[in-house]
């Protein structure tokens, strides 16, 4: 296991941890954390690193520009503030481009894994870059459902209000433009808390595909289905507000072939069942490695 760093196309320096695969024939699992998260805090990250190393798989977990709520980061030689309170959803493509490229240096097969809000990021990446990239979705929740529940307004109503507000003081940095705590957050059974956010960042999020990708009851459909996916759904996950059959129906629209693991006792971070979930994900990842190898031999 080694600490790694790289720069995105727009010059942002990101850091993470890499477990190299046994050889190029083994896939590397690339983990994308959730809103205001990071690459190291959740216990299951350690379990993934250990299990992937045991099976010969690679594992790469890196901070994105949405790490923590507010964080100082290097862009070129300059320091600037970014984080989950400021990030633009579309910029996740730049972060994942870097991670994918770093993983591809060691593996012929790369699997993207998202947790929580990271699920929408990897889904967006596959839909915009390459639907053949296998995806793992851990605790996918609807950004639309969560935000409507928290704010008590539809996305369209929120946008009308936000876009009518005056901009921040001219010449001031964006982070001074934070909205009141009632503007953005989570209000689902055991999970209740505000998330700091600027007006510009929230407007961007509400306009983005993040509002559609996991809108389990909406009419939105991807331009092209993603080839293969593995999805973990916890029965005690407060962020998943729709019934399992509704979620699985939507997943059928997103993927050509999807494996769904339902764990009744599992929560958003699959606390207490980390080894069960990680074992299932890594076994599926090995299957994708074999499938990709067969596909390559046929093409050759």
Secondary structure as the mmCIF struct_conf table of DSSP 4:
data_model
#
loop_
_struct_conf.conf_type_id
_struct_conf.id
_struct_conf.beg_label_comp_id
_struct_conf.beg_label_asym_id
_struct_conf.beg_label_seq_id
_struct_conf.end_label_comp_id
_struct_conf.end_label_asym_id
_struct_conf.end_label_seq_id
STRN STRN1 UNK A 2 UNK A 7
TURN_TY1_P TURN_TY1_P1 UNK A 9 UNK A 10
BEND BEND1 UNK A 11 UNK A 11
STRN STRN2 UNK A 12 UNK A 12
STRN STRN3 UNK A 13 UNK A 19
BEND BEND2 UNK A 22 UNK A 23
TURN_TY1_P TURN_TY1_P2 UNK A 24 UNK A 25
BEND BEND3 UNK A 26 UNK A 26
STRN STRN4 UNK A 28 UNK A 32
TURN_TY1_P TURN_TY1_P3 UNK A 35 UNK A 36
BEND BEND4 UNK A 39 UNK A 42
HELX_RH_AL_P HELX_RH_AL_P1 UNK A 43 UNK A 55
TURN_TY1_P TURN_TY1_P4 UNK A 56 UNK A 56
STRN STRN5 UNK A 58 UNK A 62
TURN_TY1_P TURN_TY1_P5 UNK A 65 UNK A 66
BEND BEND5 UNK A 68 UNK A 70
STRN STRN6 UNK A 71 UNK A 75
TURN_TY1_P TURN_TY1_P6 UNK A 76 UNK A 77
STRN STRN7 UNK A 78 UNK A 82
BEND BEND6 UNK A 83 UNK A 83
TURN_TY1_P TURN_TY1_P7 UNK A 84 UNK A 86
HELX_RH_3T_P HELX_RH_3T_P1 UNK A 89 UNK A 91
HELX_RH_AL_P HELX_RH_AL_P2 UNK A 92 UNK A 104
TURN_TY1_P TURN_TY1_P8 UNK A 105 UNK A 106
BEND BEND7 UNK A 108 UNK A 108
STRN STRN8 UNK A 110 UNK A 115
TURN_TY1_P TURN_TY1_P9 UNK A 116 UNK A 116
HELX_RH_AL_P HELX_RH_AL_P3 UNK A 117 UNK A 128
TURN_TY1_P TURN_TY1_P10 UNK A 129 UNK A 129
TURN_TY1_P TURN_TY1_P11 UNK A 131 UNK A 132
BEND BEND8 UNK A 133 UNK A 133
STRN STRN9 UNK A 135 UNK A 138
BEND BEND9 UNK A 139 UNK A 139
HELX_RH_AL_P HELX_RH_AL_P4 UNK A 143 UNK A 151
BEND BEND10 UNK A 152 UNK A 153
HELX_RH_AL_P HELX_RH_AL_P5 UNK A 155 UNK A 162
TURN_TY1_P TURN_TY1_P12 UNK A 163 UNK A 164
BEND BEND11 UNK A 165 UNK A 165
HELX_LH_PP_P HELX_LH_PP_P1 UNK A 166 UNK A 169
TURN_TY1_P TURN_TY1_P13 UNK A 170 UNK A 171
BEND BEND12 UNK A 172 UNK A 172
HELX_RH_3T_P HELX_RH_3T_P2 UNK A 174 UNK A 177
STRN STRN10 UNK A 178 UNK A 178
HELX_LH_PP_P HELX_LH_PP_P2 UNK A 179 UNK A 180
TURN_TY1_P TURN_TY1_P14 UNK A 181 UNK A 182
BEND BEND13 UNK A 183 UNK A 184
STRN STRN11 UNK A 185 UNK A 188
TURN_TY1_P TURN_TY1_P15 UNK A 189 UNK A 190
STRN STRN12 UNK A 191 UNK A 194
STRN STRN13 UNK A 198 UNK A 198
HELX_RH_AL_P HELX_RH_AL_P6 UNK A 199 UNK A 207
BEND BEND14 UNK A 208 UNK A 208
TURN_TY1_P TURN_TY1_P16 UNK A 209 UNK A 209
HELX_RH_AL_P HELX_RH_AL_P7 UNK A 210 UNK A 213
TURN_TY1_P TURN_TY1_P17 UNK A 214 UNK A 214
TURN_TY1_P TURN_TY1_P18 UNK A 216 UNK A 217
BEND BEND15 UNK A 218 UNK A 218
BEND BEND16 UNK A 223 UNK A 224
STRN STRN14 UNK A 226 UNK A 234
TURN_TY1_P TURN_TY1_P19 UNK A 235 UNK A 236
TURN_TY1_P TURN_TY1_P20 UNK A 238 UNK A 239
BEND BEND17 UNK A 242 UNK A 242
HELX_RH_AL_P HELX_RH_AL_P8 UNK A 244 UNK A 254
STRN STRN15 UNK A 255 UNK A 263
TURN_TY1_P TURN_TY1_P21 UNK A 264 UNK A 265
TURN_TY1_P TURN_TY1_P22 UNK A 268 UNK A 269
TURN_TY1_P TURN_TY1_P23 UNK A 271 UNK A 272
HELX_RH_AL_P HELX_RH_AL_P9 UNK A 274 UNK A 299
#
